[in-house]
Amino acid sequence: MIDHILPGEPPIPLVLRRSGRARRISLRIPQLDGRVTLTMPNGVRDKEALEFAASKASWIRDHLSAREDDVMVRHGAVLPIEGKMCRIVAASTKRVTMHPEEVAVPEDSAGSRLQSWLRTLARERLATAADQYAGALGQSYARITLRDTRSRWGSCSSQRALMFSWRLILAPPEVLRYVAAHEVAHLAEMNHSPAFWANVGHLYGAYAPARRWLRENGAGLHRYRF
């Protein structure tokens, strides 16, 4: 919900948020959606907070202009699948099929059809990796769930349930496998202790490049709108 429009060129929609924990006025612009959130302590008036935002208008516009545009997933669009850029083309059959540098999708509801296919592929890849790593660690998991999460790429619950973002199928395979190893390692260590990271290294190997890739490029995987 947009609470205020900061005038100028272009106008900037603002979401105003009050927080009892905030000690000062702050601005946040996530790369995931580019929504500008203005957070203020409870005792601060809206007018003061909006004046602060107006003083930062140039900074806000610089950040918004640096953010890559969203990509609507439809025929002719290009998106990564397992780290390789593929153009979406019309399929001659009713099935989604992969070709070198292309993915063929039926004419009707291209975005939803491709998303369903990608989720199935993600589950196959993640289940294979999780089974391998759990076996190597001598652990078992209860189930795998796929979601379209924004705050995390995976999780492991105290009930030994693994959750992953299906968008990992857009990343290079080594990145998907790193996240699988990371969450499986939590089956033995429900923390981020040295013992936990030792298990990740034992299962996956040198994980720093894959971890760095996610930090630098992960937000971009949410640009694709299905």
Number of C-alpha atoms within 10 A of each C-alpha: 7 12 11 13 12 15 11 11 8 8 11 20 16 19 17 18 15 15 13 9 9 13 13 13 18 15 17 13 15 13 17 17 17 16 16 19 19 22 20 24 17 15 12 14 10 15 9 12 20 19 12 15 22 16 11 12 18 12 11 17 16 10 14 19 10 9 17 13 13 15 14 15 21 22 19 13 13 20 22 16 22 20 16 16 15 20 20 23 20 18 16 12 11 13 13 19 16 13 9 9 13 19 21 22 25 20 16 11 13 20 19 14 17 22 16 14 14 20 19 15 16 22 19 13 17 26 17 13 19 24 17 15 25 20 13 11 18 9 15 16 16 9 11 15 14 18 13 14 14 14 9 10 21 20 18 19 14 9 10 19 17 23 21 24 23 24 24 29 24 22 21 17 17 17 23 27 21 24 26 31 27 26 26 32 29 22 23 17 15 14 12 12 10 10 13 18 17 14 21 24 17 16 23 18 12 12 20 10 12 19 16 12 14 20 10 10 11 21 15 17 19 18 19 18 13 15
